[in-house]
Amino acid sequence: MRTFFTLISSLAFIVILSSCSTLPHGVHPTTVPIQITTSTVELPNAANPDLKLQGTRIDFPYEISTYLVDKNKMQICLIAKETPKKANAPVLLLLYDLKEKKLLWSKKTYAWTMAFTDQRVVFYGFKSSFKTFGLDRENGNVVWQMDQSFYHPIKLKDNHIAFSGMITAFDMNTGLDLWSKKITNEYGWIDRKVIDEEMIASVDGLHRFNLKTGEGWSLVMTTGKTDHAKAVGANIASGILGGGYIPPEKITGLSSNILKQDDRVYFSATDDLHCIDYTSGKEIWHTELKEKKTGNVCLFLNKDKLILVNKGSSYRNGLYQKYGHPYIAMFDMTTGQELMWRAVDVEVPVKDVSYTKEDGFYLLTEDNILFYDYQGELKCKSGRVDKKTTNGIVNKAFNRARPFYIPLTTDQNVYQSLYSLKKDSNAVTLITNNGVSFINEQCNSEQDFSNSEMQEVFAITDDFLFMNPPDELISDPINPGRYTLTLLSRERNLLGSFSLPKFSRDRCEVLGGASEQPVLFYFNDNKSIVLCPLSPMNKK
């Protein structure tokens, strides 16, 4: 693998920026000298003292409030505060090259949130202007600006597109509007799927858009309900794309993922399961769902069967809540005829679903793991027997709705849901009361990593699994204020155990593309970052 980093000791970069006495809402150069220094760091390995991690620490002179990493170009965009105690003061927007370890440019502005394209850094401002700016990545100059915020950038083959307002698509390289649509948004944006240059999204129904022209179709469906009797709390912002506010009396999330197979789209909305022709948007069939309490649903296919898992949950005010009762149903994917229906024997909602290619599928709750075959028969169940007894697996990680699965293949993704899970995966990683277990279709552990702290997988590369302790067990008992990052091989052998500062807990990533050397990146504190290449571990 190609090595990115040469360790530099006590090397300082001096960057001169320009200064303005006043800042009308916009992007401005300044003349403030900024000193960025680098130094060598070493992470001792508690599991194997002979295998240490060496890297580079990069110190910035100002407090960093927000950052975004472009893993492909190995660049990081930082929002730094010159005057951290002043609430509405302008900030510094810095673009830093992680390969060359140098500042590319810096601007003074009112930045709030950021996104990358191949040519631009796009950010949304704050204070009274709330403008969106597109900056040239080479020099930081403003290429375009608009008076609205943006939502969820989408990368196409030759461009990047984002959305503003209710749904106005604009070109992120030029800032020019492409098309606009008015869509009702009573219950919020739920799911979206990008297929080539088209997107199908669920918001109060199903909508298909050509991302360049806006052409397509719309079907209105009910994906929530109103409950005035329990309306409490403030309104919340909603949506993957559309923005807007959902009142607290609205129960949302009463729908499924968008499942596309060939020229058909399958989707459930409250009490109905729909099959839609993808090209025309015409309904092919729909089937009424039982119980009238179908909530958050997971749909997937096995041969000629459409399988529905009702998780027994919904959302109110953006908060996860129990709704109805979990059940499994199977349908003929051609006609919609119900083939099987069965309640799931659990007391709490299903947190997530994963499936294998041939044998069946897992249901995971806070308390149990269950495995069903593709006839809908329960093959095994393991975990908490009742609320008073803790036997076997106690999946505490799912209390935070952050389950992680890994396959037994060489795929690099971390799987968080059915939608990205590979069909040939035949095991799940489960957080247990004793550590980490790899569970098979018999609900038995193939391998355990028992220790005093539960852990979770947060990244996977060709060679490594990176594992963190969960939030409630963050402190290292030997080094208070720090926590332990565990490094496993893809064969699940223990390679290393490294103590990191607690500040890096949610500011830790693994960088490097498929053909490049992986690099552990983390924030040491609110003014410094650390980069540790993993080549020494590879050699061993």
C-alpha positions in Angstrom: 0.0 0.0 0.0 1.1 3.6 -0.7 2.2 5.5 2.5 0.5 8.8 2.9 2.3 10.3 5.8 5.9 11.2 6.6 6.2 11.9 10.3 7.4 15.5 10.8 8.7 16.6 14.2 8.3 20.2 15.4 7.5 21.6 12.0 5.3 24.7 11.9 3.3 26.2 9.1 2.6 30.0 9.2 -0.4 31.1 7.2 -1.3 34.8 6.7 -5.0 35.5 6.3 -6.6 38.9 5.7 -8.8 40.8 8.1 -12.0 42.9 7.8 -13.2 45.3 10.4 -16.8 44.6 9.6 -18.4 41.5 8.2 -21.6 41.9 6.2 -23.1 38.5 5.7 -20.8 36.6 3.3 -17.4 35.1 2.9 -14.3 37.3 3.4 -10.5 37.0 3.5 -8.7 38.3 6.6 -5.2 39.1 7.7 -4.8 37.1 10.9 -1.6 35.0 11.2 -2.4 31.3 12.0 0.2 28.9 13.2 -0.4 25.2 12.7 2.2 22.8 14.2 2.8 19.1 13.7 4.6 16.6 16.0 5.1 12.9 16.3 2.9 10.8 18.6 3.0 7.1 19.6 0.1 5.0 20.9 1.3 2.1 23.1 -0.4 -1.2 22.6 -1.7 -2.8 25.8 -2.5 -6.1 24.0 0.9 -6.4 22.2 3.7 -4.0 23.3 5.7 -4.9 20.2 3.1 -3.5 17.9 2.8 0.3 18.4 1.0 2.9 16.4 3.0 6.0 15.3 1.5 9.0 13.7 1.3 12.8 13.5 -0.5 15.3 15.8 -1.7 18.5 14.1 -2.4 21.5 16.4 -4.6 24.4 15.4 -4.5 27.7 17.4 -8.3 28.0 17.6 -11.1 25.9 19.0 -12.7 23.6 16.3 -16.5 23.4 16.5 -17.4 21.4 13.4 -15.5 19.4 10.8 -16.1 17.3 7.6 -13.6 14.9 6.0 -13.4 14.0 2.3 -11.9 10.5 2.5 -11.3 10.4 -1.2 -9.1 13.5 -1.4 -7.9 13.2 2.2 -8.9 16.8 3.0 -10.7 18.1 6.1 -12.9 21.3 6.3 -12.9 22.8 9.7 -15.0 25.5 11.3 -12.8 27.2 14.0 -13.8 29.9 16.5 -11.6 32.9 16.9 -13.7 34.1 19.9 -15.3 31.0 21.3 -17.1 32.9 24.1 -18.9 35.2 21.7 -22.2 33.6 20.6 -22.7 35.1 17.2 -19.2 35.9 16.2 -17.9 35.0 12.7 -15.8 31.9 12.4 -12.8 30.7 10.3 -13.5 28.2 7.6 -10.3 26.2 7.0 -9.6 23.6 4.3 -6.6 21.4 5.3 -4.8 18.8 3.3 -4.3 15.6 5.4 -1.8 14.1 3.0 0.6 17.1 2.7 -0.3 18.4 6.1 -0.8 22.0 5.0 -3.6 24.6 5.1 -4.9 25.1 1.6 -7.0 28.2 2.4 -9.0 30.0 5.1 -12.0 32.4 5.0 -13.9 34.3 7.7 -17.6 33.9 7.5 -20.7 32.7 9.3 -20.6 28.9 8.5 -23.0 26.5 10.0 -22.9 23.2 8.0 -20.8 21.9 5.2 -20.8 19.5 2.2 -18.2 18.5 -0.4 -18.4 18.1 -4.1 -15.4 17.3 -6.4 -15.1 21.1 -7.2 -16.7 22.9 -4.3 -17.1 23.2 -0.6 -20.7 24.1 0.0 -21.8 25.5 3.4 -24.9 27.0 4.9 -24.4 30.2 7.0 -26.0 31.4 10.2 -27.1 34.6 11.9 -29.7 36.7 10.0 -28.6 35.9 6.4 -28.8 32.1 6.3 -27.3 32.0 2.9 -25.7 29.0 1.1 -22.3 29.4 -0.5 -20.4 27.4 -3.0 -16.6 27.9 -2.6 -13.9 26.8 -5.1 -11.9 24.0 -3.4 -8.6 25.2 -4.9 -8.7 28.7 -3.6 -11.8 29.2 -1.4 -13.3 31.9 -3.6 -17.0 32.2 -3.7 -18.4 30.8 -7.0 -22.1 31.2 -6.2 -24.5 32.0 -3.4 -28.3 31.5 -2.7 -30.7 32.6 0.0 -31.9 29.2 1.2 -30.5 26.2 3.2 -29.7 22.9 1.5 -30.5 19.3 2.3 -28.8 16.0 1.7 -26.4 16.2 -1.3 -26.6 13.4 -3.8 -23.7 12.5 -6.0 -24.5 11.6 -9.6 -22.1 10.3 -12.2 -21.1 13.7 -13.4 -22.5 16.2 -10.8 -23.7 16.8 -7.3 -27.3 17.8 -6.6 -28.9 19.0 -3.3 -32.3 20.4 -2.3 -33.6 23.7 -0.8 -37.0 24.9 0.2 -39.8 22.4 0.0 -38.0 20.6 -2.8 -36.0 22.7 -5.3 -33.1 20.8 -6.8 -30.0 22.8 -7.5 -26.6 22.1 -9.1 -24.0 22.2 -6.3 -21.2 23.2 -8.7 -23.0 26.2 -10.2 -25.7 27.0 -7.6 -28.3 27.1 -10.4 -31.8 25.7 -9.8 -32.7 22.6 -11.8 -36.4 22.1 -11.0 -39.0 22.6 -8.3 -41.8 20.5 -6.9 -44.5 21.2 -4.3 -45.1 18.1 -2.1 -47.2 17.8 1.0 -45.1 17.0 4.1 -47.5 16.2 6.9 -45.6 13.3 8.3 -42.0 13.9 7.1 -39.5 12.4 4.8 -39.0 8.7 5.6 -36.8 7.0 3.0 -35.2 7.6 -0.3 -33.4 5.4 -3.0 -31.2 6.8 -5.7 -31.1 4.7 -8.9 -28.7 6.0 -11.6 -30.0 9.6 -12.2 -33.4 9.1 -10.5 -34.6 9.1 -7.0 -37.7 7.6 -5.4 -38.6 9.0 -2.1 -41.3 8.4 0.5 -42.9 11.5 2.0 -46.7 11.3 2.5 -46.6 8.6 -0.2 -44.2 7.7 -3.0 -42.5 10.1 -5.5 -40.2 9.4 -8.4 -38.0 12.2 -9.7 -35.5 12.4 -12.5 -32.8 14.3 -10.5 -31.9 16.5 -13.5 -35.3 17.4 -14.8 -37.8 16.6 -11.9 -40.0 14.5 -14.2 -41.7 11.5 -12.7 -44.8 10.6 -10.7 -46.4 11.0 -7.3 -48.7 8.8 -5.2 -50.3 10.1 -2.1 -50.4 7.7 0.8 -50.9 8.1 4.6 -47.6 7.4 6.4 -48.6 8.6 9.9 -51.6 9.5 12.1 -52.7 12.4 14.3 -53.2 11.9 18.1 -54.4 15.2 19.6 -55.0 13.5 23.0 -51.2 13.1 23.6 -49.9 16.2 21.9 -47.0 17.4 24.0 -43.7 19.1 23.5 -42.4 21.5 20.9 -42.5 21.0 17.1 -39.5 19.3 15.6 -37.6 19.7 12.4 -38.1 16.7 10.2 -36.9 15.1 7.0 -34.1 13.6 5.0 -34.6 16.1 2.2 -37.6 18.3 2.6 -37.2 20.2 5.8 -40.3 21.7 7.4 -41.8 21.0 10.9 -43.9 18.1 12.2 -46.3 19.0 15.0 -46.1 17.0 18.2 -49.5 15.4 17.8 -48.3 13.7 14.7 -47.2 10.0 14.9 -44.7 9.4 12.1 -42.7 6.5 10.7 -45.8 4.3 9.9 -44.3 3.0 6.7 -41.5 0.8 5.3 -38.3 1.0 3.5 -38.6 1.5 -0.3 -37.9 -1.9 -1.9 -37.3 -2.0 -5.7 -37.1 -5.2 -7.6 -36.8 -5.1 -11.4 -39.7 -2.9 -12.6 -41.7 -3.0 -9.4 -41.6 -1.0 -6.1 -42.9 -2.4 -2.9 -43.9 -0.1 0.0 -46.2 -0.2 3.1 -48.0 2.8 4.4 -50.0 2.4 7.6 -52.5 -0.4 6.9 -51.7 -1.1 3.3 -49.0 -2.9 1.4 -48.5 -1.6 -2.2 -46.9 -2.9 -5.3 -46.2 -0.1 -7.8 -45.0 -0.1 -11.5 -41.7 1.8 -11.3 -42.0 3.3 -14.8 -45.6 4.6 -14.8 -46.4 4.9 -11.0 -49.6 2.8 -11.5 -50.6 0.5 -8.7 -50.3 -3.2 -9.6 -51.9 -4.5 -6.4 -52.4 -3.6 -2.8 -53.1 -5.7 0.2 -54.7 -4.6 3.5 -52.5 -5.4 6.6 -53.9 -6.9 9.7 -54.1 -5.6 13.2 -54.5 -1.9 12.1 -51.4 -1.2 14.2 -48.7 -1.7 11.6 -45.9 0.8 12.3 -42.3 0.9 11.2 -41.9 -1.9 8.7 -38.9 -3.8 7.1 -39.5 -5.3 3.6 -37.3 -7.7 1.8 -37.5 -10.5 -0.8 -36.7 -14.2 -0.8 -37.3 -15.9 -4.2 -40.9 -15.3 -5.0 -41.9 -14.2 -1.5 -42.2 -10.7 -0.2 -41.5 -10.7 3.6 -42.8 -8.0 5.9 -41.5 -7.6 9.5 -43.5 -5.1 11.5 -41.1 -3.8 14.1 -43.8 -2.5 16.5 -42.5 1.0 16.7 -43.1 4.6 15.5 -41.9 8.1 16.2 -43.4 11.2 17.9 -41.5 14.5 18.3 -38.6 12.6 16.7 -38.5 10.1 19.6 -38.6 6.4 19.2 -41.7 4.7 20.8 -43.5 1.4 20.9 -46.5 1.2 18.5 -48.6 -1.9 18.0 -46.9 -5.4 18.3 -44.2 -7.0 16.2 -45.3 -9.5 13.6 -44.1 -11.4 10.5 -46.1 -11.8 7.3 -45.3 -13.2 3.9 -46.9 -12.4 0.5 -46.8 -13.6 -3.0 -44.8 -10.9 -4.7 -46.8 -11.2 -8.0 -50.3 -11.1 -6.6 -50.0 -9.7 -3.1 -51.8 -12.7 -1.6 -51.0 -13.3 2.0 -49.2 -16.6 2.5 -48.4 -16.4 6.3 -48.9 -14.2 9.3 -47.4 -14.7 12.7 -47.0 -12.6 15.8 -43.4 -12.3 17.2 -43.0 -13.6 20.7 -41.3 -10.5 22.2 -42.4 -7.8 24.6 -40.4 -5.0 23.1 -40.1 -3.6 19.5 -37.8 -5.2 16.9 -34.8 -2.8 16.6 -33.5 -4.3 13.3 -33.6 -7.1 10.8 -30.9 -8.9 8.9 -31.1 -11.9 6.6 -28.9 -14.7 5.1 -29.0 -15.8 1.5 -30.5 -19.2 2.0 -31.4 -20.0 5.6 -33.5 -17.2 7.0 -33.4 -13.9 8.9 -32.6 -12.5 12.3 -34.8 -10.2 14.4 -32.9 -8.2 17.0 -34.5 -6.5 20.1 -33.2 -5.0 23.2 -33.5 -8.3 24.9 -33.3 -11.1 22.3 -32.0 -12.4 19.1 -34.4 -14.6 17.1 -33.8 -16.5 13.9 -36.6 -17.5 11.5 -36.5 -19.7 8.3 -38.1 -18.5 5.1 -41.3 -20.4 5.9 -41.7 -18.2 8.9 -40.9 -20.8 11.5 -38.9 -19.7 14.6 -35.7 -21.8 14.6 -34.1 -20.4 17.7 -34.3 -17.6 20.3 -31.6 -16.5 22.7 -31.3 -13.8 25.3 -33.2 -12.5 28.3 -35.8 -15.0 29.5 -37.9 -12.3 31.3 -37.5 -8.8 32.6 -36.2 -10.1 36.0 -33.6 -12.6 34.8 -30.6 -12.0 32.7 -29.4 -15.2 30.9 -27.1 -15.3 27.9 -27.3 -12.4 25.5 -28.3 -9.0 26.6 -28.2 -6.7 23.7 -27.8 -3.4 25.5 -26.4 -1.7 22.5 -29.7 -1.6 20.8 -31.1 0.6 23.5 -29.4 3.4 21.6 -30.7 2.1 18.3 -27.1 1.6 17.0 -26.8 -2.0 16.1 -23.8 -3.1 14.0 -23.5 -6.2 11.8 -20.5 -7.6 9.9 -20.3 -10.3 7.3 -17.9 -13.2 7.1 -16.7 -11.9 3.7 -14.1 -9.3 2.8 -16.7 -6.5 2.2 -15.6 -3.2 3.7 -18.9 -1.8 4.8 -20.2 -1.6 8.3 -23.8 -2.8 8.1 -26.3 -0.9 10.2 -29.6 -2.1 8.6 -31.1 -4.5 6.2 -30.8 -2.0 3.3 -27.0 -2.3 3.1 -26.6 -5.8 4.4 -25.2 -8.3 1.9 -27.4 -11.2 1.1 -24.6 -13.8 1.5 -23.9 -12.7 5.1 -24.5 -15.5 7.5 -23.6 -14.1 10.9 -24.2 -11.0 13.0 -22.0 -9.2 15.6 -23.8 -8.8 18.9 -23.0 -6.8 21.9 -23.4 -9.0 25.0 -23.2 -8.6 28.7 -19.7 -10.1 28.6 -18.2 -8.4 25.5 -18.6 -9.1 21.7 -20.1 -12.2 20.2 -20.4 -13.5 16.6 -23.7 -15.2 16.4 -24.7 -17.9 13.8 -28.1 -19.2 12.6 -28.5 -21.5 15.6 -28.4 -18.4 17.9 -25.0 -19.8 19.2 -21.8 -17.8 19.6 -19.1 -18.7 17.1 -16.6 -16.6 18.9 -16.5 -14.4 21.9 -14.4 -11.5 23.0 -15.2 -11.3 26.7 -13.9 -8.4 28.7 -15.0 -6.0 31.4 -16.3 -3.5 28.9 -18.9 -4.1 26.1 -17.7 -2.9 22.7 -19.1 -2.2 19.3 -17.7 -2.3 15.8 -17.4 1.2 14.3 -15.3 0.7 11.2 -14.1 -2.2 8.9 -11.3 -2.2 6.4 -9.7 -4.9 4.3 -7.6 -6.0 7.2 -9.1 -4.6 10.4 -12.1 -4.4 12.6 -12.2 -1.3 14.9 -14.2 -1.5 18.1 -15.2 1.1 20.6 -16.9 0.8 24.0 -20.4 2.2 24.1 -21.2 5.5 25.7 -22.1 4.3 29.2 -18.7 2.6 29.6 -16.5 5.2 28.0 -13.8 5.6 30.7 -10.7 3.5 30.8 -10.5 2.2 34.4 -6.7 2.5 34.4 -6.6 5.9 32.7 -9.7 8.0 33.8 -10.9 10.4 31.1 -9.7 8.0 28.3 -11.2 4.9 26.7 -9.9 1.8 24.9 -10.0 1.3 21.2 -9.6 -2.4 20.2 -8.2 -3.5 16.9 -9.0 -6.9 15.5 -7.9 -8.7 12.3 -10.5 -9.6 9.7 -10.0 -13.2 11.1 -11.1 -11.7 14.4 -7.8 -12.1 16.2 -6.8 -9.4 18.7 -4.1 -7.1 17.3 -4.2 -4.1 19.6 -5.7 -2.2 22.4 -5.0 1.5 22.4 -6.0 4.2 25.0 -7.5 7.3 23.4 -8.8 10.6 24.9 -12.5 10.6 25.8 -12.9 13.7 23.6 -12.3 11.5 20.5 -15.2 9.2 21.2 -17.5 10.5 18.4 -14.7 12.2 16.5 -12.8 9.1 15.4 -12.8 7.7 11.8 -10.8 5.4 9.6 -9.6 7.1 6.4 -8.1 5.8 3.2 -9.7 4.4 0.0 -9.8 0.8 -1.1 -6.3 0.9 -2.7 -4.8 3.1 -0.1 -3.3 2.6 3.3 -5.9 2.9 6.1 -5.3 5.7 8.6 -6.8 6.1 12.1 -8.0 9.7 12.4 -9.2 11.2 15.7 -9.5 14.5 17.6 -7.1 14.6 20.5 -8.9 17.6 22.0 -10.9 20.6 20.6 -7.7 22.1 19.0 -5.8 19.1 17.7 -6.2 16.0 15.5 -4.1 12.8 15.2 -3.3 10.7 12.1 -1.9 7.2 12.6 -1.1 5.1 9.5 -1.7 1.3 10.1 1.2 -0.1 8.0 3.1 -1.5 11.0 0.0 -3.6 11.9 -0.2 -4.8 8.3 3.4 -6.0 8.3 2.8 -8.2 11.4 
